[in-house]
């Protein structure tokens, strides 16, 4: 076993050389920041008898406790309704969403470190 251990880590009998060496708290260095979550929603609407509209914007930002990881998402939406007469109603809905994942994101389910966009 010493043949496998010593080339990488040194002789076990030399452990006293490290008595005054400060160790690393790897958990603190990796997960040592305070997480934050920021969430805002804004809705504006208007219209009259024949035409109505509704515009929305939502922003989510999640700074994870893991250093170098966060997640953000922006959503935009627009709904309109046009009623030219009593029997006909035309509805139009459109939505745009953009998500950015850095590192593991807000959880450990995405370890790829890529940026994802959904439209």
Biopython code that builds the backbone (N, CA, C, O; Angstrom):
import numpy as np
from Bio.PDB.StructureBuilder import StructureBuilder

atoms = [
    (1, "UNK", "N", (0.820, -1.190, 0.000)),
    (1, "UNK", "CA", (0.000, 0.000, 0.000)),
    (1, "UNK", "C", (0.868, 1.259, 0.000)),
    (1, "UNK", "O", (0.492, 2.254, -0.620)),
    (2, "UNK", "N", (1.982, 1.244, 0.657)),
    (2, "UNK", "CA", (2.861, 2.408, 0.705)),
    (2, "UNK", "C", (3.350, 2.778, -0.689)),
    (2, "UNK", "O", (3.606, 3.948, -0.975)),
    (3, "UNK", "N", (3.479, 1.776, -1.554)),
    (3, "UNK", "CA", (3.920, 2.058, -2.926)),
    (3, "UNK", "C", (2.883, 2.881, -3.688)),
    (3, "UNK", "O", (3.244, 3.657, -4.572)),
    (4, "UNK", "N", (1.618, 2.725, -3.361)),
    (4, "UNK", "CA", (0.553, 3.490, -4.019)),
    (4, "UNK", "C", (0.334, 4.855, -3.375)),
    (4, "UNK", "O", (-0.056, 5.805, -4.054)),
    (5, "UNK", "N", (0.578, 4.958, -2.096)),
    (5, "UNK", "CA", (0.274, 6.171, -1.335)),
    (5, "UNK", "C", (1.397, 7.205, -1.389)),
    (5, "UNK", "O", (1.146, 8.377, -1.667)),
    (6, "UNK", "N", (2.614, 6.786, -1.128)),
    (6, "UNK", "CA", (3.738, 7.714, -0.960)),
    (6, "UNK", "C", (4.067, 8.552, -2.195)),
    (6, "UNK", "O", (4.416, 9.721, -2.028)),
    (7, "UNK", "N", (3.980, 8.040, -3.410)),
    (7, "UNK", "CA", (4.304, 8.913, -4.560)),
    (7, "UNK", "C", (3.377, 10.124, -4.686)),
    (7, "UNK", "O", (3.772, 11.157, -5.227)),
    (8, "UNK", "N", (2.154, 9.996, -4.188)),
    (8, "UNK", "CA", (1.180, 11.083, -4.304)),
    (8, "UNK", "C", (1.098, 11.966, -3.059)),
    (8, "UNK", "O", (0.941, 13.182, -3.169)),
    (9, "UNK", "N", (1.204, 11.362, -1.883)),
    (9, "UNK", "CA", (0.954, 12.087, -0.650)),
    (9, "UNK", "C", (2.152, 12.174, 0.291)),
    (9, "UNK", "O", (2.081, 12.885, 1.293)),
    (10, "UNK", "N", (3.241, 11.482, 0.006)),
    (10, "UNK", "CA", (4.409, 11.470, 0.889)),
    (10, "UNK", "C", (4.297, 10.389, 1.941)),
    (10, "UNK", "O", (3.283, 9.699, 2.040)),
    (11, "UNK", "N", (5.348, 10.253, 2.723)),
    (11, "UNK", "CA", (5.369, 9.227, 3.755)),
    (11, "UNK", "C", (4.482, 9.639, 4.928)),
    (11, "UNK", "O", (4.471, 10.804, 5.325)),
    (12, "UNK", "N", (3.740, 8.681, 5.477)),
    (12, "UNK", "CA", (2.863, 8.961, 6.605)),
    (12, "UNK", "C", (3.656, 9.408, 7.823)),
    (12, "UNK", "O", (3.142, 10.156, 8.655)),
    (13, "UNK", "N", (4.891, 8.964, 7.938)),
    (13, "UNK", "CA", (5.722, 9.349, 9.080)),
    (13, "UNK", "C", (6.079, 10.835, 9.056)),
    (13, "UNK", "O", (6.533, 11.364, 10.071)),
    (14, "UNK", "N", (5.889, 11.516, 7.935)),
    (14, "UNK", "CA", (6.167, 12.955, 7.822)),
    (14, "UNK", "C", (4.968, 13.820, 8.183)),
    (14, "UNK", "O", (4.991, 15.027, 7.945)),
    (15, "UNK", "N", (3.928, 13.233, 8.748)),
    (15, "UNK", "CA", (2.699, 13.990, 9.037)),
    (15, "UNK", "C", (2.941, 15.119, 10.025)),
    (15, "UNK", "O", (2.218, 16.115, 10.007)),
    (16, "UNK", "N", (3.955, 14.983, 10.896)),
    (16, "UNK", "CA", (4.232, 16.040, 11.868)),
    (16, "UNK", "C", (4.734, 17.324, 11.205)),
    (16, "UNK", "O", (4.751, 18.371, 11.851)),
    (17, "UNK", "N", (5.141, 17.273, 9.940)),
    (17, "UNK", "CA", (5.545, 18.480, 9.220)),
    (17, "UNK", "C", (4.367, 19.430, 9.010)),
    (17, "UNK", "O", (4.562, 20.619, 8.757)),
    (18, "UNK", "N", (3.165, 18.913, 9.114)),
    (18, "UNK", "CA", (1.964, 19.704, 8.848)),
    (18, "UNK", "C", (1.241, 20.133, 10.126)),
    (18, "UNK", "O", (0.096, 20.580, 10.062)),
    (19, "UNK", "N", (1.884, 20.004, 11.270)),
    (19, "UNK", "CA", (1.239, 20.357, 12.539)),
    (19, "UNK", "C", (0.811, 21.820, 12.599)),
    (19, "UNK", "O", (-0.265, 22.101, 13.128)),
    (20, "UNK", "N", (1.584, 22.751, 12.092)),
    (20, "UNK", "CA", (1.272, 24.179, 12.185)),
    (20, "UNK", "C", (0.723, 24.756, 10.876)),
    (20, "UNK", "O", (0.634, 25.975, 10.728)),
    (21, "UNK", "N", (0.362, 23.902, 9.943)),
    (21, "UNK", "CA", (-0.174, 24.359, 8.657)),
    (21, "UNK", "C", (-1.695, 24.458, 8.775)),
    (21, "UNK", "O", (-2.373, 23.512, 9.177)),
    (22, "UNK", "N", (-2.199, 25.619, 8.417)),
    (22, "UNK", "CA", (-3.651, 25.825, 8.469)),
    (22, "UNK", "C", (-4.316, 25.018, 7.355)),
    (22, "UNK", "O", (-3.859, 25.038, 6.212)),
    (23, "UNK", "N", (-5.380, 24.319, 7.684)),
    (23, "UNK", "CA", (-6.118, 23.529, 6.705)),
    (23, "UNK", "C", (-7.146, 24.374, 5.971)),
    (23, "UNK", "O", (-7.372, 25.534, 6.315)),
    (24, "UNK", "N", (-7.755, 23.795, 4.977)),
    (24, "UNK", "CA", (-8.814, 24.450, 4.210)),
    (24, "UNK", "C", (-10.172, 23.931, 4.643)),
    (24, "UNK", "O", (-10.367, 22.728, 4.818)),
    (25, "UNK", "N", (-11.101, 24.846, 4.811)),
    (25, "UNK", "CA", (-12.491, 24.469, 5.043)),
    (25, "UNK", "C", (-13.167, 24.464, 3.676)),
    (25, "UNK", "O", (-13.720, 25.475, 3.242)),
    (26, "UNK", "N", (-13.117, 23.323, 3.008)),
    (26, "UNK", "CA", (-13.610, 23.237, 1.636)),
    (26, "UNK", "C", (-15.107, 23.497, 1.549)),
    (26, "UNK", "O", (-15.569, 24.078, 0.567)),
    (27, "UNK", "N", (-15.866, 23.090, 2.537)),
    (27, "UNK", "CA", (-17.307, 23.348, 2.510)),
    (27, "UNK", "C", (-17.590, 24.844, 2.563)),
    (27, "UNK", "O", (-18.485, 25.335, 1.875)),
    (28, "UNK", "N", (-16.829, 25.566, 3.379)),
    (28, "UNK", "CA", (-17.013, 27.007, 3.469)),
    (28, "UNK", "C", (-16.583, 27.693, 2.174)),
    (28, "UNK", "O", (-17.225, 28.650, 1.741)),
    (29, "UNK", "N", (-15.514, 27.220, 1.557)),
    (29, "UNK", "CA", (-15.049, 27.844, 0.317)),
    (29, "UNK", "C", (-15.991, 27.579, -0.847)),
    (29, "UNK", "O", (-16.116, 28.411, -1.746)),
    (30, "UNK", "N", (-16.650, 26.440, -0.841)),
    (30, "UNK", "CA", (-17.547, 26.101, -1.940)),
    (30, "UNK", "C", (-18.975, 26.591, -1.699)),
    (30, "UNK", "O", (-19.624, 27.103, -2.611)),
    (31, "UNK", "N", (-19.461, 26.432, -0.464)),
    (31, "UNK", "CA", (-20.843, 26.792, -0.145)),
    (31, "UNK", "C", (-20.915, 27.937, 0.859)),
    (31, "UNK", "O", (-21.903, 28.048, 1.586)),
    (32, "UNK", "N", (-19.909, 28.776, 0.918)),
    (32, "UNK", "CA", (-19.789, 29.742, 1.988)),
    (32, "UNK", "C", (-20.453, 31.074, 1.786)),
    (32, "UNK", "O", (-20.187, 31.990, 2.564)),
    (33, "UNK", "N", (-21.290, 31.243, 0.805)),
    (33, "UNK", "CA", (-21.944, 32.555, 0.678)),
    (33, "UNK", "C", (-23.426, 32.441, 1.000)),
    (33, "UNK", "O", (-24.010, 31.358, 0.944)),
    (34, "UNK", "N", (-24.007, 33.554, 1.330)),
    (34, "UNK", "CA", (-25.423, 33.608, 1.646)),
    (34, "UNK", "C", (-26.220, 33.700, 0.350)),
    (34, "UNK", "O", (-25.949, 34.559, -0.490)),
    (35, "UNK", "N", (-27.172, 32.844, 0.192)),
    (35, "UNK", "CA", (-28.021, 32.869, -0.997)),
    (35, "UNK", "C", (-29.031, 34.006, -0.930)),
    (35, "UNK", "O", (-29.413, 34.451, 0.152)),
    (36, "UNK", "N", (-29.453, 34.462, -2.087)),
    (36, "UNK", "CA", (-30.459, 35.524, -2.177)),
    (36, "UNK", "C", (-31.447, 35.172, -3.272)),
    (36, "UNK", "O", (-31.103, 34.498, -4.242)),
    (37, "UNK", "N", (-32.653, 35.626, -3.112)),
    (37, "UNK", "CA", (-33.638, 35.488, -4.169)),
    (37, "UNK", "C", (-34.356, 36.821, -4.348)),
    (37, "UNK", "O", (-34.792, 37.446, -3.381)),
    (38, "UNK", "N", (-34.468, 37.239, -5.599)),
    (38, "UNK", "CA", (-35.068, 38.513, -5.966)),
    (38, "UNK", "C", (-36.168, 38.196, -6.965)),
    (38, "UNK", "O", (-35.913, 37.545, -7.979)),
    (39, "UNK", "N", (-37.378, 38.644, -6.697)),
    (39, "UNK", "CA", (-38.509, 38.332, -7.558)),
    (39, "UNK", "C", (-39.398, 39.565, -7.673)),
    (39, "UNK", "O", (-39.858, 40.101, -6.665)),
    (40, "UNK", "N", (-39.639, 40.014, -8.911)),
    (40, "UNK", "CA", (-40.528, 41.159, -9.144)),
    (40, "UNK", "C", (-41.512, 40.816, -10.256)),
    (40, "UNK", "O", (-41.179, 40.116, -11.212)),
    (41, "UNK", "N", (-42.711, 41.316, -10.110)),
    (41, "UNK", "CA", (-43.757, 41.157, -11.121)),
    (41, "UNK", "C", (-44.398, 42.517, -11.367)),
    (41, "UNK", "O", (-44.677, 43.265, -10.430)),
    (42, "UNK", "N", (-44.624, 42.822, -12.632)),
    (42, "UNK", "CA", (-45.262, 44.082, -13.013)),
    (42, "UNK", "C", (-46.347, 43.776, -14.032)),
    (42, "UNK", "O", (-46.099, 43.072, -15.012)),
    (43, "UNK", "N", (-47.536, 44.294, -13.813)),
    (43, "UNK", "CA", (-48.647, 44.108, -14.738)),
    (43, "UNK", "C", (-49.282, 45.463, -15.018)),
    (43, "UNK", "O", (-49.554, 46.241, -14.104)),
    (44, "UNK", "N", (-49.512, 45.729, -16.304)),
    (44, "UNK", "CA", (-50.172, 46.952, -16.738)),
    (44, "UNK", "C", (-51.293, 46.544, -17.687)),
    (44, "UNK", "O", (-51.088, 45.719, -18.578)),
    (45, "UNK", "N", (-52.469, 47.116, -17.500)),
    (45, "UNK", "CA", (-53.585, 46.758, -18.371)),
    (45, "UNK", "C", (-54.419, 47.987, -18.680)),
    (45, "UNK", "O", (-54.335, 49.014, -18.007)),
    (46, "UNK", "N", (-55.221, 47.848, -19.712)),
    (46, "UNK", "CA", (-56.073, 48.959, -20.110)),
    (46, "UNK", "C", (-57.051, 48.518, -21.186)),
    (46, "UNK", "O", (-57.141, 47.335, -21.515)),
    (47, "UNK", "N", (-57.773, 49.473, -21.723)),
    (47, "UNK", "CA", (-58.708, 49.181, -22.795)),
    (47, "UNK", "C", (-60.076, 49.770, -22.545)),
    (47, "UNK", "O", (-60.298, 50.547, -21.615)),
    (48, "UNK", "N", (-60.982, 49.367, -23.415)),
    (48, "UNK", "CA", (-62.362, 49.854, -23.326)),
    (48, "UNK", "C", (-63.329, 48.733, -23.616)),
    (48, "UNK", "O", (-63.045, 47.571, -23.324)),
    (49, "UNK", "N", (-64.495, 49.075, -24.200)),
    (49, "UNK", "CA", (-65.528, 48.074, -24.474)),
    (49, "UNK", "C", (-65.114, 47.086, -25.562)),
    (49, "UNK", "O", (-65.392, 45.892, -25.451)),
    (50, "UNK", "N", (-64.455, 47.571, -26.606)),
    (50, "UNK", "CA", (-64.132, 46.706, -27.746)),
    (50, "UNK", "C", (-62.705, 46.156, -27.725)),
    (50, "UNK", "O", (-62.433, 45.128, -28.345)),
    (51, "UNK", "N", (-61.810, 46.814, -27.035)),
    (51, "UNK", "CA", (-60.405, 46.379, -27.051)),
    (51, "UNK", "C", (-59.840, 46.424, -25.633)),
    (51, "UNK", "O", (-59.957, 47.432, -24.937)),
    (52, "UNK", "N", (-59.225, 45.315, -25.219)),
    (52, "UNK", "CA", (-58.579, 45.227, -23.908)),
    (52, "UNK", "C", (-57.178, 44.670, -24.098)),
    (52, "UNK", "O", (-56.924, 43.882, -25.009)),
    (53, "UNK", "N", (-56.272, 45.095, -23.218)),
    (53, "UNK", "CA", (-54.899, 44.588, -23.286)),
    (53, "UNK", "C", (-54.326, 44.430, -21.878)),
    (53, "UNK", "O", (-54.776, 45.057, -20.920)),
    (54, "UNK", "N", (-53.319, 43.571, -21.797)),
    (54, "UNK", "CA", (-52.676, 43.273, -20.527)),
    (54, "UNK", "C", (-51.206, 42.939, -20.834)),
    (54, "UNK", "O", (-50.932, 42.008, -21.592)),
    (55, "UNK", "N", (-50.266, 43.687, -20.254)),
    (55, "UNK", "CA", (-48.838, 43.448, -20.447)),
    (55, "UNK", "C", (-48.215, 43.082, -19.094)),
    (55, "UNK", "O", (-48.505, 43.717, -18.080)),
    (56, "UNK", "N", (-47.365, 42.064, -19.088)),
    (56, "UNK", "CA", (-46.733, 41.618, -17.853)),
    (56, "UNK", "C", (-45.226, 41.476, -18.035)),
    (56, "UNK", "O", (-44.740, 41.176, -19.126)),
    (57, "UNK", "N", (-44.505, 41.697, -16.949)),
    (57, "UNK", "CA", (-43.059, 41.447, -16.895)),
    (57, "UNK", "C", (-42.758, 40.831, -15.530)),
    (57, "UNK", "O", (-43.214, 41.327, -14.500)),
    (58, "UNK", "N", (-41.991, 39.753, -15.534)),
    (58, "UNK", "CA", (-41.605, 39.088, -14.289)),
    (58, "UNK", "C", (-40.106, 38.815, -14.336)),
    (58, "UNK", "O", (-39.580, 38.372, -15.356)),
    (59, "UNK", "N", (-39.427, 39.081, -13.232)),
    (59, "UNK", "CA", (-37.974, 38.868, -13.126)),
    (59, "UNK", "C", (-37.700, 38.042, -11.883)),
    (59, "UNK", "O", (-38.183, 38.357, -10.796)),
    (60, "UNK", "N", (-36.918, 36.981, -12.053)),
    (60, "UNK", "CA", (-36.486, 36.150, -10.940)),
    (60, "UNK", "C", (-34.970, 36.045, -10.996)),
    (60, "UNK", "O", (-34.402, 35.721, -12.039)),
    (61, "UNK", "N", (-34.320, 36.318, -9.879)),
    (61, "UNK", "CA", (-32.869, 36.141, -9.768)),
    (61, "UNK", "C", (-32.603, 35.362, -8.486)),
    (61, "UNK", "O", (-33.055, 35.751, -7.409)),
    (62, "UNK", "N", (-31.877, 34.274, -8.607)),
    (62, "UNK", "CA", (-31.582, 33.409, -7.470)),
    (62, "UNK", "C", (-30.075, 33.206, -7.386)),
    (62, "UNK", "O", (-29.489, 32.514, -8.219)),
    (63, "UNK", "N", (-29.449, 33.813, -6.375)),
    (63, "UNK", "CA", (-28.017, 33.621, -6.133)),
    (63, "UNK", "C", (-27.891, 32.459, -5.157)),
    (63, "UNK", "O", (-28.293, 32.569, -3.999)),
    (64, "UNK", "N", (-27.339, 31.359, -5.620)),
    (64, "UNK", "CA", (-27.241, 30.150, -4.806)),
    (64, "UNK", "C", (-26.117, 30.274, -3.779)),
    (64, "UNK", "O", (-25.268, 31.158, -3.884)),
    (65, "UNK", "N", (-26.118, 29.388, -2.792)),
    (65, "UNK", "CA", (-25.066, 29.406, -1.779)),
    (65, "UNK", "C", (-23.742, 28.891, -2.342)),
    (65, "UNK", "O", (-22.684, 29.162, -1.773)),
    (66, "UNK", "N", (-23.789, 28.148, -3.457)),
    (66, "UNK", "CA", (-22.560, 27.653, -4.069)),
    (66, "UNK", "C", (-21.889, 28.787, -4.838)),
    (66, "UNK", "O", (-22.511, 29.418, -5.693)),
    (67, "UNK", "N", (-20.634, 29.040, -4.535)),
    (67, "UNK", "CA", (-19.887, 30.122, -5.174)),
    (67, "UNK", "C", (-19.848, 29.882, -6.684)),
    (67, "UNK", "O", (-19.568, 28.769, -7.130)),
    (68, "UNK", "N", (-20.126, 30.918, -7.464)),
    (68, "UNK", "CA", (-20.101, 30.822, -8.920)),
    (68, "UNK", "C", (-21.366, 30.280, -9.541)),
    (68, "UNK", "O", (-21.381, 29.989, -10.737)),
    (69, "UNK", "N", (-22.429, 30.135, -8.769)),
    (69, "UNK", "CA", (-23.685, 29.594, -9.295)),
    (69, "UNK", "C", (-24.823, 30.576, -9.064)),
    (69, "UNK", "O", (-24.955, 31.158, -7.987)),
    (70, "UNK", "N", (-25.641, 30.749, -10.096)),
    (70, "UNK", "CA", (-26.860, 31.526, -9.957)),
    (70, "UNK", "C", (-27.812, 31.194, -11.087)),
    (70, "UNK", "O", (-27.447, 30.502, -12.037)),
    (71, "UNK", "N", (-29.020, 31.685, -10.981)),
    (71, "UNK", "CA", (-30.068, 31.427, -11.959)),
    (71, "UNK", "C", (-30.890, 32.700, -12.096)),
    (71, "UNK", "O", (-31.232, 33.341, -11.102)),
    (72, "UNK", "N", (-31.204, 33.062, -13.336)),
    (72, "UNK", "CA", (-32.081, 34.211, -13.550)),
    (72, "UNK", "C", (-33.056, 33.902, -14.682)),
    (72, "UNK", "O", (-32.754, 33.145, -15.604)),
    (73, "UNK", "N", (-34.239, 34.517, -14.578)),
    (73, "UNK", "CA", (-35.267, 34.312, -15.599)),
    (73, "UNK", "C", (-36.049, 35.601, -15.780)),
    (73, "UNK", "O", (-36.423, 36.255, -14.806)),
    (74, "UNK", "N", (-36.293, 35.961, -17.030)),
    (74, "UNK", "CA", (-37.128, 37.107, -17.393)),
    (74, "UNK", "C", (-38.283, 36.601, -18.236)),
    (74, "UNK", "O", (-38.078, 35.826, -19.170)),
    (75, "UNK", "N", (-39.501, 37.034, -17.914)),
    (75, "UNK", "CA", (-40.699, 36.681, -18.679)),
    (75, "UNK", "C", (-41.415, 37.955, -19.099)),
    (75, "UNK", "O", (-41.638, 38.854, -18.288)),
    (76, "UNK", "N", (-41.771, 38.018, -20.370)),
    (76, "UNK", "CA", (-42.594, 39.105, -20.909)),
    (76, "UNK", "C", (-43.861, 38.499, -21.491)),
    (76, "UNK", "O", (-43.815, 37.444, -22.124)),
    (77, "UNK", "N", (-44.973, 39.153, -21.283)),
    (77, "UNK", "CA", (-46.224, 38.658, -21.838)),
    (77, "UNK", "C", (-47.118, 39.793, -22.303)),
    (77, "UNK", "O", (-47.107, 40.884, -21.732)),
    (78, "UNK", "N", (-47.891, 39.525, -23.345)),
    (78, "UNK", "CA", (-48.852, 40.496, -23.864)),
    (78, "UNK", "C", (-50.115, 39.745, -24.262)),
    (78, "UNK", "O", (-50.063, 38.779, -25.023)),
    (79, "UNK", "N", (-51.242, 40.196, -23.743)),
    (79, "UNK", "CA", (-52.554, 39.642, -24.090)),
    (79, "UNK", "C", (-53.421, 40.778, -24.615)),
    (79, "UNK", "O", (-53.463, 41.870, -24.048)),
    (80, "UNK", "N", (-54.095, 40.495, -25.690)),
    (80, "UNK", "CA", (-55.048, 41.481, -26.215)),
    (80, "UNK", "C", (-56.375, 40.771, -26.524)),
    (80, "UNK", "O", (-56.408, 39.575, -26.815)),
    (81, "UNK", "N", (-57.440, 41.530, -26.451)),
    (81, "UNK", "CA", (-58.760, 41.006, -26.784)),
    (81, "UNK", "C", (-59.504, 42.088, -27.568)),
    (81, "UNK", "O", (-59.645, 43.225, -27.118)),
    (82, "UNK", "N", (-59.975, 41.697, -28.755)),
    (82, "UNK", "CA", (-60.722, 42.615, -29.616)),
    (82, "UNK", "C", (-62.098, 42.024, -29.852)),
    (82, "UNK", "O", (-62.230, 40.876, -30.275)),
    (83, "UNK", "N", (-63.106, 42.807, -29.580)),
    (83, "UNK", "CA", (-64.494, 42.353, -29.745)),
    (83, "UNK", "C", (-65.198, 43.310, -30.708)),
    (83, "UNK", "O", (-65.781, 44.308, -30.285)),
    (84, "UNK", "N", (-65.139, 42.994, -32.031)),
    (84, "UNK", "CA", (-65.745, 43.902, -33.006)),
    (84, "UNK", "C", (-67.271, 43.950, -32.930)),
    (84, "UNK", "O", (-67.873, 44.974, -33.255)),
    (85, "UNK", "N", (-67.906, 42.846, -32.500)),
    (85, "UNK", "CA", (-69.362, 42.839, -32.294)),
    (85, "UNK", "C", (-69.706, 41.845, -31.189)),
    (85, "UNK", "O", (-68.812, 41.269, -30.569)),
    (86, "UNK", "N", (-71.001, 41.641, -30.941)),
    (86, "UNK", "CA", (-71.403, 40.788, -29.823)),
    (86, "UNK", "C", (-71.053, 39.319, -30.016)),
    (86, "UNK", "O", (-70.889, 38.600, -29.031)),
    (87, "UNK", "N", (-70.934, 38.860, -31.235)),
    (87, "UNK", "CA", (-70.724, 37.434, -31.515)),
    (87, "UNK", "C", (-69.257, 37.058, -31.758)),
    (87, "UNK", "O", (-68.913, 35.878, -31.692)),
    (88, "UNK", "N", (-68.419, 38.002, -32.027)),
    (88, "UNK", "CA", (-67.022, 37.703, -32.390)),
    (88, "UNK", "C", (-66.081, 38.315, -31.352)),
    (88, "UNK", "O", (-66.180, 39.492, -31.006)),
    (89, "UNK", "N", (-65.156, 37.464, -30.865)),
    (89, "UNK", "CA", (-64.104, 37.927, -29.965)),
    (89, "UNK", "C", (-62.777, 37.360, -30.465)),
    (89, "UNK", "O", (-62.653, 36.155, -30.688)),
    (90, "UNK", "N", (-61.797, 38.228, -30.637)),
    (90, "UNK", "CA", (-60.464, 37.809, -31.073)),
    (90, "UNK", "C", (-59.478, 37.996, -29.928)),
    (90, "UNK", "O", (-59.339, 39.095, -29.391)),
    (91, "UNK", "N", (-58.791, 36.910, -29.557)),
    (91, "UNK", "CA", (-57.787, 36.946, -28.495)),
    (91, "UNK", "C", (-56.412, 36.704, -29.094)),
    (91, "UNK", "O", (-56.250, 35.885, -29.999)),
    (92, "UNK", "N", (-55.427, 37.422, -28.581)),
    (92, "UNK", "CA", (-54.043, 37.260, -29.021)),
    (92, "UNK", "C", (-53.160, 37.235, -27.773)),
    (92, "UNK", "O", (-53.228, 38.139, -26.941)),
    (93, "UNK", "N", (-52.336, 36.201, -27.650)),
    (93, "UNK", "CA", (-51.419, 36.052, -26.521)),
    (93, "UNK", "C", (-50.016, 35.773, -27.044)),
    (93, "UNK", "O", (-49.835, 34.967, -27.957)),
    (94, "UNK", "N", (-49.032, 36.437, -26.464)),
    (94, "UNK", "CA", (-47.639, 36.171, -26.804)),
    (94, "UNK", "C", (-46.821, 36.218, -25.511)),
    (94, "UNK", "O", (-47.084, 37.024, -24.619)),
    (95, "UNK", "N", (-45.836, 35.342, -25.437)),
    (95, "UNK", "CA", (-44.992, 35.285, -24.243)),
    (95, "UNK", "C", (-43.559, 35.001, -24.650)),
    (95, "UNK", "O", (-43.296, 34.172, -25.522)),
    (96, "UNK", "N", (-42.637, 35.701, -24.006)),
    (96, "UNK", "CA", (-41.204, 35.498, -24.229)),
    (96, "UNK", "C", (-40.562, 35.206, -22.873)),
    (96, "UNK", "O", (-40.852, 35.870, -21.877)),
    (97, "UNK", "N", (-39.689, 34.206, -22.853)),
    (97, "UNK", "CA", (-39.011, 33.844, -21.616)),
    (97, "UNK", "C", (-37.536, 33.617, -21.907)),
    (97, "UNK", "O", (-37.180, 32.997, -22.909)),
    (98, "UNK", "N", (-36.677, 34.125, -21.021)),
    (98, "UNK", "CA", (-35.231, 33.917, -21.151)),
    (98, "UNK", "C", (-34.695, 33.493, -19.794)),
    (98, "UNK", "O", (-34.941, 34.155, -18.786)),
    (99, "UNK", "N", (-33.965, 32.392, -19.772)),
    (99, "UNK", "CA", (-33.368, 31.895, -18.525)),
    (99, "UNK", "C", (-31.863, 31.789, -18.705)),
    (99, "UNK", "O", (-31.384, 31.380, -19.762)),
    (100, "UNK", "N", (-31.118, 32.162, -17.664)),
    (100, "UNK", "CA", (-29.665, 32.041, -17.658)),
    (100, "UNK", "C", (-29.254, 31.231, -16.442)),
    (100, "UNK", "O", (-29.641, 31.542, -15.316)),
    (101, "UNK", "N", (-28.469, 30.194, -16.677)),
    (101, "UNK", "CA", (-27.983, 29.341, -15.602)),
    (101, "UNK", "C", (-26.466, 29.444, -15.578)),
    (101, "UNK", "O", (-25.806, 29.252, -16.599)),
    (102, "UNK", "N", (-25.921, 29.746, -14.413)),
    (102, "UNK", "CA", (-24.461, 29.817, -14.256)),
    (102, "UNK", "C", (-24.047, 28.795, -13.206)),
    (102, "UNK", "O", (-24.655, 28.716, -12.139)),
    (103, "UNK", "N", (-23.024, 28.021, -13.502)),
    (103, "UNK", "CA", (-22.580, 26.986, -12.570)),
    (103, "UNK", "C", (-23.654, 25.945, -12.405)),
    (103, "UNK", "O", (-24.184, 25.431, -13.390)),
    (104, "UNK", "N", (-23.984, 25.626, -11.163)),
    (104, "UNK", "CA", (-25.028, 24.643, -10.887)),
    (104, "UNK", "C", (-26.407, 25.289, -10.844)),
    (104, "UNK", "O", (-27.394, 24.608, -10.567)),
    (105, "UNK", "N", (-26.495, 26.582, -11.111)),
    (105, "UNK", "CA", (-27.788, 27.257, -11.041)),
    (105, "UNK", "C", (-28.223, 27.418, -9.607)),
    (105, "UNK", "O", (-27.396, 27.615, -8.717)),
    (106, "UNK", "N", (-29.512, 27.334, -9.381)),
    (106, "UNK", "CA", (-30.038, 27.491, -8.033)),
    (106, "UNK", "C", (-30.074, 26.174, -7.281)),
    (106, "UNK", "O", (-30.338, 26.150, -6.079)),
    (107, "UNK", "N", (-29.810, 25.080, -7.977)),
    (107, "UNK", "CA", (-29.748, 23.774, -7.317)),
    (107, "UNK", "C", (-28.715, 22.927, -8.039)),
    (107, "UNK", "O", (-28.104, 23.388, -9.003)),
    (108, "UNK", "N", (-28.513, 21.708, -7.593)),
    (108, "UNK", "CA", (-27.480, 20.859, -8.169)),
    (108, "UNK", "C", (-27.991, 19.993, -9.311)),
    (108, "UNK", "O", (-27.302, 19.058, -9.718)),
    (109, "UNK", "N", (-29.170, 20.274, -9.838)),
    (109, "UNK", "CA", (-29.700, 19.465, -10.928)),
    (109, "UNK", "C", (-29.042, 19.789, -12.261)),
    (109, "UNK", "O", (-29.052, 18.954, -13.165)),
    (110, "UNK", "N", (-28.469, 20.984, -12.405)),
    (110, "UNK", "CA", (-27.835, 21.377, -13.652)),
    (110, "UNK", "C", (-26.371, 21.702, -13.369)),
    (110, "UNK", "O", (-26.048, 22.818, -12.962)),
    (111, "UNK", "N", (-25.498, 20.743, -13.580)),
    (111, "UNK", "CA", (-24.079, 20.941, -13.319)),
    (111, "UNK", "C", (-23.309, 21.285, -14.581)),
    (111, "UNK", "O", (-22.079, 21.320, -14.550)),
    (112, "UNK", "N", (-23.992, 21.540, -15.690)),
    (112, "UNK", "CA", (-23.309, 21.745, -16.962)),
    (112, "UNK", "C", (-22.673, 23.121, -17.086)),
    (112, "UNK", "O", (-21.726, 23.284, -17.856)),
    (113, "UNK", "N", (-23.157, 24.109, -16.359)),
    (113, "UNK", "CA", (-22.584, 25.441, -16.450)),
    (113, "UNK", "C", (-22.905, 26.152, -17.741)),
    (113, "UNK", "O", (-22.205, 27.094, -18.114)),
    (114, "UNK", "N", (-23.942, 25.728, -18.432)),
    (114, "UNK", "CA", (-24.297, 26.340, -19.704)),
    (114, "UNK", "C", (-25.384, 27.379, -19.500)),
    (114, "UNK", "O", (-25.986, 27.476, -18.431)),
    (115, "UNK", "N", (-25.621, 28.153, -20.550)),
    (115, "UNK", "CA", (-26.715, 29.122, -20.530)),
    (115, "UNK", "C", (-27.823, 28.575, -21.407)),
    (115, "UNK", "O", (-27.582, 28.141, -22.533)),
    (116, "UNK", "N", (-29.020, 28.597, -20.890)),
    (116, "UNK", "CA", (-30.166, 28.055, -21.630)),
    (116, "UNK", "C", (-31.128, 29.201, -21.940)),
    (116, "UNK", "O", (-31.379, 30.067, -21.101)),
    (117, "UNK", "N", (-31.653, 29.187, -23.149)),
    (117, "UNK", "CA", (-32.659, 30.173, -23.535)),
    (117, "UNK", "C", (-33.874, 29.440, -24.046)),
    (117, "UNK", "O", (-33.761, 28.555, -24.894)),
    (118, "UNK", "N", (-35.025, 29.800, -23.540)),
    (118, "UNK", "CA", (-36.282, 29.220, -24.009)),
    (118, "UNK", "C", (-37.133, 30.344, -24.563)),
    (118, "UNK", "O", (-37.314, 31.381, -23.924)),
    (119, "UNK", "N", (-37.641, 30.132, -25.733)),
    (119, "UNK", "CA", (-38.501, 31.117, -26.364)),
    (119, "UNK", "C", (-39.835, 30.497, -26.680)),
    (119, "UNK", "O", (-40.715, 31.167, -27.221)),
]
sb = StructureBuilder()
sb.init_structure("model")
sb.init_model(0)
sb.init_chain("A")
sb.init_seg("    ")
for serial, (resi, resn, name, xyz) in enumerate(atoms, 1):
    if name == "N":
        sb.init_residue(resn, " ", resi, " ")
    sb.init_atom(name, np.array(xyz, "f"), 0.0, 1.0, " ", f" {name:<3s}", serial, name[0])
structure = sb.get_structure()
